C-alpha cells in the first residue's frame, strides 16, 4: 500500500467525522471535506480550551473554513496551503495571527491523518517548509509612568478605576468586564469568568479560580466605587449604561469602552497607538522592571514551561505584593480627588471619586 492513499468506505468516514450523520444516506463517492475535519477538531479540543483560547481558536478556524472548508481534505497540497498563507501575509496579518493559523491548520491535518483520511500531513513534509513571516511591524508599545499619569489625569470615577485596574493588575479586557461584585475580596479579585463575543464563559475549565492581588490604594478606590453604586452580589461590577426601563444590564462591551472612553482620553493626553493590550503590556513592563521572572509571570497569569495556572492554586507571594505596592507608591498618592479639567467634581455623578496623581516622580 506504499505510496497510495489509504481508502476507507465513505460511510465509515462520515461515522468518524460526524457520528450523528452516520445513519444518513451517503453517496459512495463522497469524501471528507476540510470543514468536516475542522469541526471534529473543535469538538475534540474545546473542552481543553479556556474561554479566551476557545473564542480565539473558533474565530480563527472559522476563517480557515471560510477559505478551505469546501476542499476535500485529501486533495489539499502544501503549495495550496502556502498560497493561502501568502495571501494573509499580503493582507498584513500579524505575527500572532499567522502563528495561530499555522498551528490550528497543522493540527487539523494531523487529525485527518489520525483518522486515516490522508496518508501524511502536507505541512509536515521533510522537503517543504511553510513560510509565514508577517510583514506587519510587531508592536511593543507600553506606557511609561509619566504617560500613565497623563492618561489617568484625563479620566475620573468608573473610567479612571477601570484603566487603573488594567495598568496595575494586567487583567485582560474579557476578564475585567466579566467581574461581578462578589469577585472583589479583601486583598484580591477573583477571575472565574470571561466576557467574549457577547457571552459569559468559564475562565479556566477544570482549573482553580485565579486570584489577583490588589494593592492598598487601588483597593481603596475599588471599594469606594462599590460603596457609591448599588447592586447585588451577582451583579456586574461595571455594568453597561442603563437604557430607559431596563433592569437586566449586561457588562460593558470592550469595543464601547475602547472607542468611547480610552481612545478619546488618550487623544486628550497626547498619547498615540494606545489600546487595552497596550495597558496590559504596560503592567508586564512595569512588573518586569522590578519583579523576578516567577512573580512577573504570576502577576500576568502566564503559564511557565513547567506548570500551567500554577499560581491560581497557591497563595499570592509576599514578594509579588511588595512589587505591586512599590509600583503604586511611584505612581499615586492619596491626596485630593482627581477631576479632569472642565468637569465639576460636585456634579452629582456617583462615580466622581478618585485619587490625585503624583506628577513629581520621574518617568520609567
C-alpha positions in Angstrom: 0.0 0.0 0.0 3.1 2.2 0.0 2.7 5.4 -2.0 -1.1 5.0 -2.2 -3.9 6.9 -0.5 -5.5 4.6 2.2 -9.1 4.1 1.1 -11.9 3.5 3.6 -15.7 3.4 2.9 -17.4 6.8 2.8 -19.9 5.5 5.4 -17.0 4.9 7.9 -15.6 8.4 7.1 -18.9 10.1 8.0 -19.3 8.0 11.1 -15.8 9.1 12.3 -16.1 12.7 11.4 -19.7 13.3 12.3 -21.3 10.4 14.2 -24.8 11.8 14.1 -24.7 11.7 10.3 -23.7 8.1 10.2 -27.2 6.8 9.6 -27.9 9.1 6.7 -27.6 8.0 3.1 -24.1 8.9 1.9 -23.2 8.8 -1.8 -20.4 6.3 -2.4 -18.1 8.9 -3.9 -18.4 11.4 -1.1 -15.2 12.4 0.8 -14.5 14.3 4.0 -14.0 18.0 3.5 -11.7 20.2 5.4 -14.8 21.8 7.1 -15.9 18.4 8.5 -12.4 17.7 9.9 -12.2 21.2 11.3 -15.5 20.8 13.2 -14.3 17.5 14.5 -11.1 19.1 15.7 -13.1 21.8 17.6 -15.2 19.1 19.2 -12.1 17.3 20.4 -10.2 20.4 21.6 -12.8 22.8 23.0 -13.1 21.1 26.4 -9.4 21.8 27.0 -9.5 25.4 25.9 -10.2 28.2 28.3 -12.8 30.7 27.3 -10.2 33.1 25.8 -8.4 30.4 23.9 -11.7 28.9 22.8 -13.1 32.1 21.4 -9.9 32.9 19.6 -9.5 29.4 18.3 -13.0 29.1 16.9 -12.7 32.5 15.3 -9.5 31.5 13.5 -10.8 28.1 12.5 -13.9 29.8 11.2 -11.7 31.8 8.8 -9.9 28.7 7.7 -13.3 27.0 7.0 -14.4 30.1 5.0 -11.3 29.7 2.7 -10.6 26.0 2.7 -13.8 24.3 4.0 -15.1 23.2 0.7 -11.9 21.4 -0.3 -11.6 17.6 0.1 -9.0 17.2 2.8 -7.1 14.5 0.8 -6.7 17.0 -2.0 -5.1 19.8 -0.1 -1.4 20.3 -1.0 1.5 22.1 0.6 1.6 24.5 -2.3 -2.1 25.4 -1.9 -1.6 26.0 1.8 1.4 28.2 1.2 -0.6 30.2 -1.3 -3.4 30.7 1.3 -0.8 31.8 3.9 0.9 34.2 1.4 -2.5 35.9 0.9 -2.7 36.5 4.7 0.8 37.9 4.7 -0.1 40.3 1.8 -3.1 41.4 3.8 -0.8 42.4 6.6 -1.8 39.7 9.1 0.1 39.9 12.4 2.8 37.6 13.7 0.4 36.3 16.4 -2.5 35.6 13.9 -0.2 33.8 11.4 1.3 31.6 14.2 -2.2 30.6 15.4 -3.5 29.9 11.9 -0.5 27.7 11.1 -0.8 25.9 14.5 -4.5 25.1 14.1 -4.2 24.2 10.4 -1.4 21.8 11.1 -3.3 20.2 14.0 -6.5 19.8 11.9 -4.5 18.0 9.2 -2.8 15.9 11.9 -6.3 14.8 13.0 -7.2 14.0 9.4 -4.1 11.7 9.3 -5.0 10.1 12.6 -8.5 9.4 11.1 -6.8 7.7 8.0 -8.3 10.4 5.7 -4.8 11.3 4.4 -1.6 9.4 4.3 0.5 12.2 5.6 0.2 15.8 6.7 1.5 18.1 3.8 2.5 20.6 6.5 5.0 18.1 8.0 6.9 17.2 4.9 10.7 17.0 5.1 11.0 18.6 1.7 8.7 21.6 2.3 8.9 24.3 5.0 5.9 26.6 5.3 6.9 30.3 5.3 4.6 32.6 7.3 6.7 35.6 8.4 4.5 38.6 8.9 5.3 42.0 7.2 3.4 43.8 10.0 5.6 45.6 12.5 5.1 43.9 15.9 4.0 46.5 18.5 5.9 46.6 21.7 4.3 49.8 22.8 3.7 50.3 26.6 3.3 53.4 28.7 5.9 55.0 31.0 4.9 56.0 34.5 4.6 59.6 33.2 2.3 58.5 30.3 0.2 56.5 32.8 -0.3 59.7 34.9 -1.1 61.7 31.8 -3.7 59.2 30.7 -5.3 58.8 34.1 -5.4 62.6 34.6 -8.0 62.7 31.8 -10.3 60.2 33.5 -12.4 60.1 36.6 -14.7 57.8 38.5 -15.5 54.5 36.9 -13.3 55.1 33.9 -10.3 56.1 36.0 -10.8 52.9 38.1 -11.1 50.6 35.0 -7.9 52.0 33.4 -6.1 51.7 36.7 -7.1 48.1 37.0 -5.8 47.4 33.6 -2.4 49.1 34.3 -1.8 47.9 37.8 -3.2 44.3 37.6 -2.6 43.5 33.9 -6.1 42.0 33.6 -7.4 41.2 30.1 -10.4 43.1 28.9 -12.6 39.9 28.8 -11.6 39.2 32.4 -12.2 42.7 33.7 -15.6 43.3 32.2 -16.8 39.9 33.5 -16.1 40.8 37.1 -19.1 40.6 39.5 -19.4 42.5 42.8 -18.8 39.3 44.7 -15.5 38.8 42.9 -14.0 41.6 44.9 -12.5 40.2 48.1 -10.3 41.6 50.9 -6.9 41.8 49.2 -7.7 40.3 45.7 -10.1 40.0 42.9 -11.2 36.6 41.7 -11.2 35.8 38.0 -13.5 32.9 37.2 -15.4 34.1 34.1 -14.7 36.0 30.9 -16.9 38.1 28.6 -16.2 37.3 25.0 -18.2 37.6 21.8 -21.2 38.8 23.8 -21.2 35.7 26.1 -20.1 34.9 29.6 -17.9 31.8 29.8 -16.0 30.0 32.5 -12.4 31.3 32.5 -10.5 28.2 33.1 -12.5 24.9 32.9 -11.2 22.2 35.2 -8.8 24.6 36.9 -9.0 26.6 40.1 -10.2 30.2 40.1 -7.5 32.8 39.6 -6.8 35.4 42.3 -5.1 38.7 41.5 -3.6 40.8 44.3 -5.0 44.4 44.6 -2.6 46.9 46.3 -4.0 49.1 49.0 -4.6 52.3 47.1 -6.3 50.6 44.2 -8.3 48.6 46.7 -9.5 51.8 48.4 -10.7 53.2 45.1 -12.4 50.0 44.2 -14.2 49.8 47.5 -15.3 53.4 47.2 -16.7 52.8 43.7 -18.7 49.8 45.1 -20.0 51.8 48.0 -21.1 54.6 45.6 -23.1 52.2 43.4 -25.9 49.8 44.1 -26.1 46.1 43.2 -26.5 42.6 44.4 -23.5 40.2 44.8 -24.1 38.6 41.4 -24.4 41.9 39.6 -21.7 43.1 37.2 -19.0 45.3 38.8 -19.1 47.5 35.7 -22.5 47.2 34.0 -23.3 49.0 30.8 -25.3 52.2 30.8 -28.9 51.6 31.8 -31.4 52.0 28.9 -34.7 53.5 29.9 -36.8 50.9 31.5 -34.1 48.2 31.6 -33.2 46.2 34.7 -31.0 43.4 33.3 -27.8 45.1 32.4 -25.0 43.4 30.5 -21.3 44.1 31.2 -19.6 47.0 29.4 -18.6 45.9 25.9 -14.8 46.1 25.2 -15.4 48.0 22.0 -17.6 50.5 23.7 -15.0 51.3 26.4 -12.1 51.3 23.9 -13.8 53.6 21.4 -15.9 55.7 23.7 -13.6 56.2 26.7 -10.0 55.0 26.2 -9.1 56.4 22.8 -10.7 59.9 23.4 -8.8 60.1 26.8 -5.5 59.0 25.1 -6.0 61.7 22.4 -6.6 64.4 25.1 -3.4 63.2 26.9 -1.4 63.3 23.6 -0.8 59.6 23.5 -0.9 57.6 20.3 -1.1 53.9 19.4 -2.9 53.0 22.6 -5.4 50.2 23.2 -6.2 47.9 26.0 -3.5 45.5 25.0 -1.1 48.4 25.5 -2.3 48.7 29.1 -1.7 45.0 29.8 1.7 45.3 28.2 2.4 48.3 30.4 1.7 46.2 33.5 4.1 43.5 32.2 6.8 46.1 31.6 6.4 47.7 35.0 6.5 44.4 36.8 9.3 43.1 34.7 11.4 46.0 35.7 11.0 45.3 39.5 9.9 41.7 40.0 11.6 38.4 39.4 10.5 36.2 36.5 8.2 34.0 38.6 6.4 36.9 40.2 6.0 38.7 36.8 4.5 35.5 35.3 2.2 35.1 38.3 1.0 38.7 38.0 0.3 38.4 34.3 -1.2 34.9 34.8 1.0 33.3 32.2 2.0 29.6 32.2 5.6 28.7 32.8 7.4 26.0 30.9 6.9 23.7 33.9 3.3 24.4 35.0 0.0 25.8 33.8 -2.1 28.0 36.1 0.2 27.1 38.9 -0.3 30.4 40.6 -4.1 30.0 40.7 -3.6 27.2 43.3 -1.1 28.9 45.6 -1.2 31.9 48.0 0.0 35.1 46.5 3.6 35.5 47.4 4.7 38.4 49.6 7.4 39.4 47.0 4.7 40.0 44.4 2.7 42.1 46.9 5.8 44.2 47.7 6.4 44.9 44.0 2.7 45.9 43.4 2.8 48.3 46.4 6.1 49.8 45.3 4.8 50.5 41.8 1.6 52.0 43.2 3.7 54.3 45.5 5.6 55.5 42.5 2.5 56.3 40.5 0.0 57.5 43.0 -0.5 59.4 46.3 -3.7 59.6 48.3 -4.5 63.3 48.1 -7.4 65.3 46.7 -9.9 63.6 44.5 -9.0 64.0 40.9 -11.3 65.6 38.4 -10.4 66.4 34.7 -10.3 69.9 33.5 -13.8 71.3 32.9 -15.7 68.8 34.9 -17.4 69.7 38.1 -16.4 67.3 41.0 -19.8 68.0 42.6 -21.8 67.2 39.6 -23.8 64.5 41.5 -22.4 61.6 39.5 -21.9 58.6 41.9 -18.6 57.8 40.3 -16.9 61.2 40.8 -14.2 59.8 43.1 -10.5 59.0 42.5 -7.1 59.9 43.6 -4.8 62.7 42.6 -1.8 61.7 40.6 1.6 62.5 41.8 3.4 64.2 39.0 6.7 64.7 40.6 8.0 61.2 40.0 10.3 60.7 37.0 9.1 58.6 34.1 10.1 55.0 33.8 
